[in-house]
């Protein structure tokens, strides 16, 4: 796994997001929201057609035997803490994905300003992905997870406390380079480290389910209840606490991993 090359590939997902939001938003603004289902179907049709054009792996890539079981890897303390860290940090980001636009609208921001604040965060992640090869080589992936968790706590606390301060919101959105881009890149590095060879595909699937799927569902449901009963600001204060939890879990993962890799004394 080449972390330097991964960032240059992943950056196209960020660019695709920008294009989809800008072009799709302009189209829906003119044609109406009723076009949205057809728009999504068209995008997925193009995606499906493109996937059939991807090159197939060579004969040496074909597995010669069944891959080793994945459960023993999940039982390793370092792996368990790693997934806990990812889940908690992503749980905090559910507030961003599901409720940030609603929070800005409630504070009286125009739709153009909401879009501009989203653009700030996406541009920040694009910059990090493009230069991540140099950044990830300087520090261990666990250290990046810890910094991402701390940055998440600061980001969501700033968002909750910003009120009508656009400057604070811009500063919070710039932290997306750490809270999402650095966090995701470091997570992919650790997935490849803990799930090598034939286990890598399963590791990435578990990363999607345990790291994003379950926290996304729980965060959306719980965040909706909190927003209804305690307000949108409270959702982001709780997201900040989740970021601190992700930081603590990343520290535990780093300690367990160091203990597992330490040579046994005579």
Protein Blocks (a to p, Z undefined) as FASTA:
>chain_A
ZZklmmmmmmmmmmmmmmmmmmmmmmmmmnopklmmmmmmmmmmmmmmmmmmpccddfkl
pcfbdcddfklmmmpmklmmmmmmmmmmmmmmmmmmmmmmmmmmmnopafklmmmmmmmm
mmmmmmmmmmmmmmmmmpcfklmmmmmmmmmmmmmmmmmmnmmafklmmmmmmmmmmmmm
mmmmmmmmmmmmmmgcjlmmmmmmmmmmmmmmmmmmmmmmmmmmmmmmnojklmmmmmmm
mmmmmmmmmmmmmmmmmmmmpccdZZ
